[in-house]
Amino acid sequence: MTFQQLLIFSLINSFVINWYFRKSGYFSWVVEKTQQHKAQRKHRRVDPCHYIKFERFVDGKSRLTTLQVYVEDFRLLVAMCHNRQRAEDLIVDLVLSYPGRKGRWYVEKAIWDLERDRK
């Protein structure tokens, strides 16, 4: 098969496939689903985050670290501490004591520690 024959065959094949999908309604269904997906993505809720920056020493070197915490969780912790700086200090102490955890875990642990100490 020569190149020209292959080109003509592929054009006819693509025309027939497009005609079939348009006639069957499949093409309009795909377009509708794609538009619905784009609309859902546009209205997706992103949880706002609070970033805690602190300095820690690793192997004798100072490293600046940023921890991402959800705002709602952090507000609860601040309400329990009555002080924003104290809440951040509690989380930084937990990060240094228990490295490698997620930000939400540190906030939950700080809240649990505060509740335990109040009893």
SEROVO-337632 format. One record per atom (N, C-alpha, C): atom name; residue number from 1; x, y, z. Coordinates in nm, 2 decimals. Each point is the difference from the previous one (the first is absolute). Layout:
<kollos>
@midren CA	milum NUM	xx X	yy Y	zz Z
...
</kollos>
This chain:
<kollos>
@midren N	milum 1	xx 0.09	yy -0.12	zz 0.00
@midren CA	milum 1	xx -0.09	yy 0.12	zz 0.00
@midren C	milum 1	xx 0.09	yy 0.12	zz 0.00
@midren N	milum 2	xx -0.03	yy 0.09	zz -0.09
@midren CA	milum 2	xx 0.08	yy 0.12	zz -0.01
@midren C	milum 2	xx -0.04	yy 0.10	zz 0.10
@midren N	milum 3	xx 0.08	yy 0.11	zz 0.01
@midren CA	milum 3	xx -0.04	yy 0.10	zz 0.10
@midren C	milum 3	xx -0.13	yy 0.07	zz -0.04
@midren N	milum 4	xx -0.02	yy 0.03	zz -0.12
@midren CA	milum 4	xx -0.12	yy 0.07	zz -0.05
@midren C	milum 4	xx -0.13	yy -0.09	zz 0.03
@midren N	milum 5	xx 0.01	yy -0.13	zz -0.02
@midren CA	milum 5	xx -0.11	yy -0.09	zz 0.02
@midren C	milum 5	xx -0.03	yy -0.01	zz 0.16
@midren N	milum 6	xx 0.11	yy 0.00	zz 0.07
@midren CA	milum 6	xx -0.01	yy 0.00	zz 0.15
@midren C	milum 6	xx -0.07	yy 0.13	zz 0.05
@midren N	milum 7	xx 0.04	yy 0.11	zz -0.06
@midren CA	milum 7	xx -0.06	yy 0.13	zz 0.04
@midren C	milum 7	xx -0.15	yy 0.00	zz -0.04
@midren N	milum 8	xx -0.03	yy -0.04	zz -0.11
@midren CA	milum 8	xx -0.14	yy 0.00	zz -0.05
@midren C	milum 8	xx -0.08	yy -0.10	zz 0.09
@midren N	milum 9	xx 0.05	yy -0.11	zz 0.03
@midren CA	milum 9	xx -0.07	yy -0.10	zz 0.09
@midren C	milum 9	xx -0.02	yy 0.06	zz 0.14
@midren N	milum 10	xx 0.10	yy 0.06	zz 0.05
@midren CA	milum 10	xx -0.02	yy 0.06	zz 0.14
@midren C	milum 10	xx -0.10	yy 0.11	zz 0.00
@midren N	milum 11	xx 0.00	yy 0.09	zz -0.11
@midren CA	milum 11	xx -0.10	yy 0.11	zz 0.00
@midren C	milum 11	xx -0.14	yy -0.06	zz -0.01
@midren N	milum 12	xx -0.02	yy -0.10	zz -0.09
@midren CA	milum 12	xx -0.13	yy -0.06	zz -0.01
@midren C	milum 12	xx -0.04	yy -0.07	zz 0.13
@midren N	milum 13	xx 0.09	yy -0.07	zz 0.06
@midren CA	milum 13	xx -0.03	yy -0.06	zz 0.13
@midren C	milum 13	xx -0.04	yy 0.10	zz 0.11
@midren N	milum 14	xx 0.07	yy 0.11	zz 0.01
@midren CA	milum 14	xx -0.03	yy 0.10	zz 0.10
@midren C	milum 14	xx -0.13	yy 0.06	zz -0.03
@midren N	milum 15	xx -0.03	yy 0.02	zz -0.13
@midren CA	milum 15	xx -0.13	yy 0.06	zz -0.04
@midren C	milum 15	xx -0.12	yy -0.09	zz 0.04
@midren N	milum 16	xx 0.02	yy -0.13	zz -0.02
@midren CA	milum 16	xx -0.11	yy -0.10	zz 0.03
@midren C	milum 16	xx -0.01	yy 0.00	zz 0.15
@midren N	milum 17	xx 0.10	yy -0.01	zz 0.08
@midren CA	milum 17	xx 0.00	yy -0.01	zz 0.14
@midren C	milum 17	xx -0.07	yy 0.13	zz 0.06
@midren N	milum 18	xx 0.04	yy 0.12	zz -0.05
@midren CA	milum 18	xx -0.06	yy 0.12	zz 0.05
@midren C	milum 18	xx -0.15	yy 0.01	zz -0.03
@midren N	milum 19	xx -0.04	yy -0.05	zz -0.13
@midren CA	milum 19	xx -0.14	yy 0.00	zz -0.04
@midren C	milum 19	xx -0.08	yy -0.09	zz 0.09
@midren N	milum 20	xx 0.06	yy -0.12	zz 0.03
@midren CA	milum 20	xx -0.07	yy -0.10	zz 0.09
@midren C	milum 20	xx -0.02	yy 0.05	zz 0.14
@midren N	milum 21	xx 0.10	yy 0.06	zz 0.06
@midren CA	milum 21	xx -0.01	yy 0.05	zz 0.13
@midren C	milum 21	xx -0.10	yy 0.12	zz 0.01
@midren N	milum 22	xx 0.01	yy 0.08	zz -0.10
@midren CA	milum 22	xx -0.10	yy 0.12	zz 0.01
@midren C	milum 22	xx -0.14	yy -0.05	zz -0.02
@midren N	milum 23	xx -0.02	yy -0.10	zz -0.09
@midren CA	milum 23	xx -0.14	yy -0.05	zz -0.02
@midren C	milum 23	xx -0.05	yy -0.08	zz 0.12
@midren N	milum 24	xx 0.09	yy -0.07	zz 0.07
@midren CA	milum 24	xx -0.05	yy -0.08	zz 0.11
@midren C	milum 24	xx -0.02	yy 0.09	zz 0.13
@midren N	milum 25	xx 0.05	yy 0.12	zz 0.00
@midren CA	milum 25	xx -0.01	yy 0.08	zz 0.12
@midren C	milum 25	xx 0.11	yy -0.01	zz 0.10
@midren N	milum 26	xx 0.10	yy -0.09	zz -0.03
@midren CA	milum 26	xx 0.11	yy -0.02	zz 0.09
@midren C	milum 26	xx 0.08	yy 0.12	zz 0.02
@midren N	milum 27	xx 0.03	yy 0.07	zz -0.12
@midren CA	milum 27	xx 0.08	yy 0.11	zz 0.00
@midren C	milum 27	xx -0.06	yy 0.11	zz 0.09
@midren N	milum 28	xx -0.13	yy 0.03	zz -0.01
@midren CA	milum 28	xx -0.06	yy 0.10	zz 0.08
@midren C	milum 28	xx 0.00	yy -0.04	zz 0.15
@midren N	milum 29	xx -0.01	yy -0.13	zz 0.03
@midren CA	milum 29	xx 0.01	yy -0.05	zz 0.14
@midren C	milum 29	xx 0.14	yy 0.03	zz 0.06
@midren N	milum 30	xx 0.10	yy -0.02	zz -0.08
@midren CA	milum 30	xx 0.14	yy 0.02	zz 0.05
@midren C	milum 30	xx 0.02	yy 0.15	zz 0.02
@midren N	milum 31	xx -0.05	yy 0.08	zz -0.09
@midren CA	milum 31	xx 0.02	yy 0.15	zz 0.02
@midren C	milum 31	xx -0.08	yy 0.05	zz 0.12
@midren N	milum 32	xx -0.12	yy -0.06	zz 0.02
@midren CA	milum 32	xx -0.08	yy 0.04	zz 0.12
@midren C	milum 32	xx 0.07	yy -0.04	zz 0.13
@midren N	milum 33	xx 0.05	yy -0.12	zz 0.00
@midren CA	milum 33	xx 0.07	yy -0.05	zz 0.12
@midren C	milum 33	xx 0.13	yy 0.08	zz 0.03
@midren N	milum 34	xx 0.07	yy 0.04	zz -0.10
@midren CA	milum 34	xx 0.12	yy 0.08	zz 0.01
@midren C	milum 34	xx -0.04	yy 0.14	zz 0.06
@midren N	milum 35	xx -0.10	yy 0.06	zz -0.05
@midren CA	milum 35	xx -0.04	yy 0.13	zz 0.05
@midren C	milum 35	xx -0.05	yy -0.01	zz 0.15
@midren N	milum 36	xx -0.07	yy -0.11	zz 0.03
@midren CA	milum 36	xx -0.04	yy -0.02	zz 0.14
@midren C	milum 36	xx 0.12	yy -0.01	zz 0.09
@midren N	milum 37	xx 0.10	yy -0.08	zz -0.04
@midren CA	milum 37	xx 0.12	yy -0.02	zz 0.08
@midren C	milum 37	xx 0.07	yy 0.14	zz 0.02
@midren N	milum 38	xx 0.01	yy 0.08	zz -0.11
@midren CA	milum 38	xx 0.07	yy 0.13	zz 0.01
@midren C	milum 38	xx -0.08	yy 0.09	zz 0.10
@midren N	milum 39	xx -0.13	yy -0.01	zz 0.00
@midren CA	milum 39	xx -0.08	yy 0.08	zz 0.09
@midren C	milum 39	xx 0.02	yy -0.04	zz 0.14
@midren N	milum 40	xx 0.01	yy -0.13	zz 0.03
@midren CA	milum 40	xx 0.02	yy -0.05	zz 0.13
@midren C	milum 40	xx 0.14	yy 0.04	zz 0.05
@midren N	milum 41	xx 0.10	yy -0.01	zz -0.09
@midren CA	milum 41	xx 0.13	yy 0.04	zz 0.04
@midren C	milum 41	xx 0.01	yy 0.15	zz 0.04
@midren N	milum 42	xx -0.08	yy 0.08	zz -0.07
@midren CA	milum 42	xx 0.01	yy 0.14	zz 0.03
@midren C	milum 42	xx -0.06	yy 0.04	zz 0.13
@midren N	milum 43	xx -0.10	yy -0.08	zz 0.05
@midren CA	milum 43	xx -0.06	yy 0.03	zz 0.13
@midren C	milum 43	xx 0.05	yy -0.09	zz 0.11
@midren N	milum 44	xx 0.11	yy -0.06	zz -0.02
@midren CA	milum 44	xx 0.06	yy -0.09	zz 0.10
@midren C	milum 44	xx 0.05	yy 0.09	zz 0.12
@midren N	milum 45	xx -0.04	yy -0.04	zz 0.12
@midren CA	milum 45	xx 0.04	yy 0.08	zz 0.12
@midren C	milum 45	xx 0.14	yy -0.04	zz 0.04
@midren N	milum 46	xx 0.08	yy 0.10	zz 0.02
@midren CA	milum 46	xx 0.14	yy -0.02	zz 0.04
@midren C	milum 46	xx 0.01	yy 0.05	zz 0.15
@midren N	milum 47	xx 0.04	yy -0.09	zz 0.09
@midren CA	milum 47	xx 0.01	yy 0.03	zz 0.14
@midren C	milum 47	xx 0.12	yy 0.10	zz 0.01
@midren N	milum 48	xx -0.03	yy 0.12	zz 0.07
@midren CA	milum 48	xx 0.11	yy 0.09	zz 0.02
@midren C	milum 48	xx 0.10	yy -0.05	zz 0.10
@midren N	milum 49	xx 0.12	yy 0.03	zz -0.01
@midren CA	milum 49	xx 0.11	yy -0.06	zz 0.08
@midren C	milum 49	xx 0.07	yy 0.12	zz 0.08
@midren N	milum 50	xx 0.05	yy -0.04	zz 0.11
@midren CA	milum 50	xx 0.08	yy 0.10	zz 0.08
@midren C	milum 50	xx 0.14	yy -0.06	zz 0.00
@midren N	milum 51	xx 0.10	yy 0.08	zz -0.03
@midren CA	milum 51	xx 0.14	yy -0.05	zz -0.01
@midren C	milum 51	xx 0.08	yy 0.05	zz 0.12
@midren N	milum 52	xx 0.06	yy -0.10	zz 0.06
@midren CA	milum 52	xx 0.09	yy 0.03	zz 0.12
@midren C	milum 52	xx 0.14	yy -0.01	zz -0.04
@midren N	milum 53	xx 0.08	yy 0.11	zz 0.00
@midren CA	milum 53	xx 0.14	yy -0.01	zz -0.03
@midren C	milum 53	xx 0.08	yy 0.00	zz 0.12
@midren N	milum 54	xx 0.10	yy -0.09	zz 0.01
@midren CA	milum 54	xx 0.09	yy -0.01	zz 0.11
@midren C	milum 54	xx 0.13	yy -0.05	zz -0.04
@midren N	milum 55	xx 0.10	yy 0.02	zz 0.09
@midren CA	milum 55	xx 0.14	yy -0.04	zz -0.03
@midren C	milum 55	xx 0.04	yy -0.12	zz 0.08
@midren N	milum 56	xx 0.06	yy -0.09	zz -0.06
@midren CA	milum 56	xx 0.05	yy -0.12	zz 0.08
@midren C	milum 56	xx 0.14	yy -0.03	zz -0.05
@midren N	milum 57	xx 0.07	yy -0.07	zz 0.09
@midren CA	milum 57	xx 0.14	yy -0.04	zz -0.03
@midren C	milum 57	xx 0.00	yy -0.15	zz -0.04
@midren N	milum 58	xx 0.06	yy -0.02	zz -0.11
@midren CA	milum 58	xx 0.02	yy -0.14	zz -0.05
@midren C	milum 58	xx 0.15	yy -0.02	zz -0.03
@midren N	milum 59	xx 0.06	yy -0.09	zz 0.06
@midren CA	milum 59	xx 0.14	yy -0.03	zz -0.02
@midren C	milum 59	xx 0.09	yy 0.13	zz 0.02
@midren N	milum 60	xx -0.04	yy 0.08	zz 0.10
@midren CA	milum 60	xx 0.08	yy 0.12	zz 0.04
@midren C	milum 60	xx -0.03	yy 0.11	zz -0.09
@midren N	milum 61	xx -0.09	yy -0.01	zz -0.10
@midren CA	milum 61	xx -0.03	yy 0.11	zz -0.09
@midren C	milum 61	xx -0.15	yy 0.05	zz 0.02
@midren N	milum 62	xx -0.01	yy 0.13	zz -0.01
@midren CA	milum 62	xx -0.13	yy 0.06	zz 0.02
@midren C	milum 62	xx -0.09	yy -0.02	zz -0.13
@midren N	milum 63	xx -0.12	yy -0.05	zz 0.01
@midren CA	milum 63	xx -0.09	yy -0.01	zz -0.11
@midren C	milum 63	xx -0.13	yy 0.06	zz 0.03
@midren N	milum 64	xx -0.05	yy 0.08	zz -0.10
@midren CA	milum 64	xx -0.13	yy 0.06	zz 0.02
@midren C	milum 64	xx -0.11	yy -0.10	zz -0.05
@midren N	milum 65	xx -0.10	yy -0.02	zz 0.08
@midren CA	milum 65	xx -0.10	yy -0.10	zz -0.04
@midren C	milum 65	xx -0.14	yy 0.06	zz 0.01
@midren N	milum 66	xx -0.08	yy -0.04	zz -0.09
@midren CA	milum 66	xx -0.14	yy 0.05	zz -0.01
@midren C	milum 66	xx -0.09	yy -0.12	zz 0.02
@midren N	milum 67	xx -0.10	yy 0.02	zz 0.09
@midren CA	milum 67	xx -0.10	yy -0.10	zz 0.03
@midren C	milum 67	xx -0.14	yy 0.05	zz -0.04
@midren N	milum 68	xx -0.07	yy -0.08	zz -0.08
@midren CA	milum 68	xx -0.13	yy 0.04	zz -0.05
@midren C	milum 68	xx -0.11	yy -0.06	zz 0.10
@midren N	milum 69	xx -0.09	yy 0.08	zz 0.05
@midren CA	milum 69	xx -0.10	yy -0.04	zz 0.09
@midren C	milum 69	xx -0.13	yy 0.06	zz -0.05
@midren N	milum 70	xx -0.11	yy -0.07	zz 0.01
@midren CA	milum 70	xx -0.13	yy 0.05	zz -0.04
@midren C	milum 70	xx -0.05	yy 0.11	zz 0.10
@midren N	milum 71	xx -0.06	yy 0.10	zz -0.06
@midren CA	milum 71	xx -0.03	yy 0.12	zz 0.08
@midren C	milum 71	xx -0.10	yy -0.03	zz 0.11
@midren N	milum 72	xx -0.10	yy -0.09	zz -0.03
@midren CA	milum 72	xx -0.11	yy -0.03	zz 0.10
@midren C	milum 72	xx 0.06	yy -0.07	zz 0.12
@midren N	milum 73	xx 0.09	yy -0.09	zz -0.03
@midren CA	milum 73	xx 0.07	yy -0.07	zz 0.11
@midren C	milum 73	xx 0.08	yy 0.09	zz 0.09
@midren N	milum 74	xx 0.08	yy 0.09	zz -0.07
@midren CA	milum 74	xx 0.08	yy 0.10	zz 0.07
@midren C	milum 74	xx -0.08	yy 0.09	zz 0.08
@midren N	milum 75	xx -0.11	yy 0.05	zz -0.05
@midren CA	milum 75	xx -0.09	yy 0.09	zz 0.08
@midren C	milum 75	xx -0.05	yy -0.06	zz 0.12
@midren N	milum 76	xx -0.03	yy -0.13	zz 0.00
@midren CA	milum 76	xx -0.04	yy -0.08	zz 0.12
@midren C	milum 76	xx 0.11	yy 0.00	zz 0.10
@midren N	milum 77	xx 0.12	yy -0.03	zz -0.05
@midren CA	milum 77	xx 0.12	yy 0.00	zz 0.09
@midren C	milum 77	xx 0.02	yy 0.14	zz 0.07
@midren N	milum 78	xx -0.01	yy 0.10	zz -0.08
@midren CA	milum 78	xx 0.02	yy 0.14	zz 0.05
@midren C	milum 78	xx -0.10	yy 0.03	zz 0.10
@midren N	milum 79	xx -0.13	yy -0.04	zz -0.02
@midren CA	milum 79	xx -0.10	yy 0.03	zz 0.09
@midren C	milum 79	xx 0.02	yy -0.08	zz 0.13
@midren N	milum 80	xx 0.06	yy -0.11	zz 0.00
@midren CA	milum 80	xx 0.03	yy -0.07	zz 0.12
@midren C	milum 80	xx 0.12	yy 0.06	zz 0.08
@midren N	milum 81	xx 0.10	yy 0.05	zz -0.08
@midren CA	milum 81	xx 0.12	yy 0.06	zz 0.06
@midren C	milum 81	xx -0.02	yy 0.14	zz 0.04
@midren N	milum 82	xx -0.09	yy 0.07	zz -0.06
@midren CA	milum 82	xx -0.03	yy 0.14	zz 0.02
@midren C	milum 82	xx 0.11	yy 0.09	zz -0.05
@midren N	milum 83	xx 0.10	yy -0.06	zz -0.08
@midren CA	milum 83	xx 0.11	yy 0.08	zz -0.05
@midren C	milum 83	xx 0.05	yy -0.07	zz -0.12
@midren N	milum 84	xx 0.01	yy 0.07	zz -0.11
@midren CA	milum 84	xx 0.05	yy -0.05	zz -0.13
@midren C	milum 84	xx 0.14	yy -0.05	zz 0.00
@midren N	milum 85	xx 0.09	yy 0.08	zz 0.06
@midren CA	milum 85	xx 0.14	yy -0.03	zz 0.01
@midren C	milum 85	xx 0.02	yy -0.13	zz 0.08
@midren N	milum 86	xx -0.07	yy -0.01	zz 0.11
@midren CA	milum 86	xx 0.01	yy -0.12	zz 0.09
@midren C	milum 86	xx -0.04	yy -0.12	zz -0.08
@midren N	milum 87	xx -0.11	yy 0.01	zz -0.08
@midren CA	milum 87	xx -0.04	yy -0.11	zz -0.09
@midren C	milum 87	xx 0.10	yy -0.04	zz -0.10
@midren N	milum 88	xx 0.06	yy 0.09	zz -0.06
@midren CA	milum 88	xx 0.11	yy -0.03	zz -0.10
@midren C	milum 88	xx 0.12	yy -0.06	zz 0.07
@midren N	milum 89	xx 0.03	yy 0.05	zz 0.12
@midren CA	milum 89	xx 0.12	yy -0.06	zz 0.08
@midren C	milum 89	xx -0.03	yy -0.14	zz 0.04
@midren N	milum 90	xx -0.13	yy -0.03	zz 0.04
@midren CA	milum 90	xx -0.03	yy -0.14	zz 0.03
@midren C	milum 90	xx 0.02	yy -0.09	zz -0.12
@midren N	milum 91	xx -0.04	yy 0.04	zz -0.12
@midren CA	milum 91	xx 0.01	yy -0.08	zz -0.12
@midren C	milum 91	xx 0.15	yy -0.02	zz -0.04
@midren N	milum 92	xx 0.08	yy 0.11	zz 0.02
@midren CA	milum 92	xx 0.14	yy -0.01	zz -0.04
@midren C	milum 92	xx 0.07	yy -0.10	zz 0.10
@midren N	milum 93	xx -0.04	yy 0.00	zz 0.13
@midren CA	milum 93	xx 0.06	yy -0.09	zz 0.09
@midren C	milum 93	xx -0.04	yy -0.14	zz -0.04
@midren N	milum 94	xx -0.12	yy -0.02	zz -0.04
@midren CA	milum 94	xx -0.04	yy -0.14	zz -0.04
@midren C	milum 94	xx 0.07	yy -0.04	zz -0.13
@midren N	milum 95	xx 0.02	yy 0.09	zz -0.09
@midren CA	milum 95	xx 0.07	yy -0.03	zz -0.12
@midren C	milum 95	xx 0.15	yy -0.05	zz 0.03
@midren N	milum 96	xx 0.06	yy 0.07	zz 0.09
@midren CA	milum 96	xx 0.14	yy -0.03	zz 0.04
@midren C	milum 96	xx 0.00	yy -0.14	zz 0.07
@midren N	milum 97	xx -0.11	yy -0.03	zz 0.08
@midren CA	milum 97	xx 0.00	yy -0.12	zz 0.08
@midren C	milum 97	xx -0.04	yy -0.12	zz -0.09
@midren N	milum 98	xx -0.09	yy 0.02	zz -0.09
@midren CA	milum 98	xx -0.06	yy -0.11	zz -0.08
@midren C	milum 98	xx 0.01	yy 0.04	zz -0.15
@midren N	milum 99	xx 0.12	yy -0.01	zz -0.06
@midren CA	milum 99	xx 0.02	yy 0.04	zz -0.14
@midren C	milum 99	xx -0.07	yy -0.09	zz -0.10
@midren N	milum 100	xx -0.04	yy 0.05	zz -0.11
@midren CA	milum 100	xx -0.05	yy -0.09	zz -0.11
@midren C	milum 100	xx -0.15	yy -0.02	zz 0.00
@midren N	milum 101	xx -0.08	yy 0.07	zz 0.08
@midren CA	milum 101	xx -0.14	yy -0.01	zz 0.01
@midren C	milum 101	xx -0.07	yy 0.10	zz -0.09
@midren N	milum 102	xx -0.13	yy -0.01	zz -0.02
@midren CA	milum 102	xx -0.08	yy 0.10	zz -0.07
@midren C	milum 102	xx -0.03	yy 0.12	zz 0.09
@midren N	milum 103	xx -0.04	yy 0.11	zz -0.06
@midren CA	milum 103	xx -0.03	yy 0.12	zz 0.08
@midren C	milum 103	xx -0.12	yy -0.02	zz 0.08
@midren N	milum 104	xx -0.10	yy -0.07	zz -0.05
@midren CA	milum 104	xx -0.13	yy -0.02	zz 0.08
@midren C	milum 104	xx 0.03	yy -0.08	zz 0.12
@midren N	milum 105	xx 0.10	yy -0.10	zz -0.01
@midren CA	milum 105	xx 0.03	yy -0.08	zz 0.12
@midren C	milum 105	xx 0.06	yy 0.08	zz 0.11
@midren N	milum 106	xx 0.08	yy 0.10	zz -0.03
@midren CA	milum 106	xx 0.06	yy 0.08	zz 0.10
@midren C	milum 106	xx -0.10	yy 0.09	zz 0.07
@midren N	milum 107	xx -0.10	yy 0.05	zz -0.08
@midren CA	milum 107	xx -0.10	yy 0.08	zz 0.06
@midren C	milum 107	xx -0.09	yy -0.08	zz 0.10
@midren N	milum 108	xx -0.04	yy -0.12	zz -0.05
@midren CA	milum 108	xx -0.08	yy -0.09	zz 0.08
@midren C	milum 108	xx 0.08	yy -0.04	zz 0.13
@midren N	milum 109	xx 0.13	yy -0.03	zz -0.01
@midren CA	milum 109	xx 0.08	yy -0.04	zz 0.12
@midren C	milum 109	xx 0.01	yy 0.12	zz 0.09
@midren N	milum 110	xx 0.01	yy 0.12	zz -0.05
@midren CA	milum 110	xx 0.01	yy 0.12	zz 0.09
@midren C	milum 110	xx -0.13	yy 0.02	zz 0.07
@midren N	milum 111	xx -0.11	yy -0.02	zz -0.07
@midren CA	milum 111	xx -0.13	yy 0.02	zz 0.07
@midren C	milum 111	xx -0.02	yy -0.11	zz 0.10
@midren N	milum 112	xx 0.04	yy -0.12	zz -0.03
@midren CA	milum 112	xx -0.02	yy -0.11	zz 0.10
@midren C	milum 112	xx 0.09	yy 0.02	zz 0.12
@midren N	milum 113	xx 0.12	yy 0.05	zz -0.02
@midren CA	milum 113	xx 0.09	yy 0.03	zz 0.11
@midren C	milum 113	xx -0.06	yy 0.11	zz 0.09
@midren N	milum 114	xx -0.06	yy 0.11	zz -0.06
@midren CA	milum 114	xx -0.06	yy 0.10	zz 0.08
@midren C	milum 114	xx -0.12	yy -0.05	zz 0.08
@midren N	milum 115	xx -0.08	yy -0.08	zz -0.07
@midren CA	milum 115	xx -0.12	yy -0.06	zz 0.08
@midren C	milum 115	xx 0.05	yy -0.09	zz 0.11
@midren N	milum 116	xx 0.11	yy -0.08	zz -0.02
@midren CA	milum 116	xx 0.05	yy -0.08	zz 0.10
@midren C	milum 116	xx 0.06	yy 0.08	zz 0.12
@midren N	milum 117	xx 0.06	yy 0.11	zz -0.03
@midren CA	milum 117	xx 0.06	yy 0.08	zz 0.11
@midren C	milum 117	xx -0.10	yy 0.07	zz 0.08
@midren N	milum 118	xx -0.12	yy 0.03	zz -0.06
@midren CA	milum 118	xx -0.10	yy 0.07	zz 0.07
@midren C	milum 118	xx -0.08	yy -0.08	zz 0.10
@midren N	milum 119	xx 0.01	yy -0.13	zz -0.01
@midren CA	milum 119	xx -0.07	yy -0.09	zz 0.09
@midren C	milum 119	xx 0.07	yy -0.01	zz 0.13
</kollos>
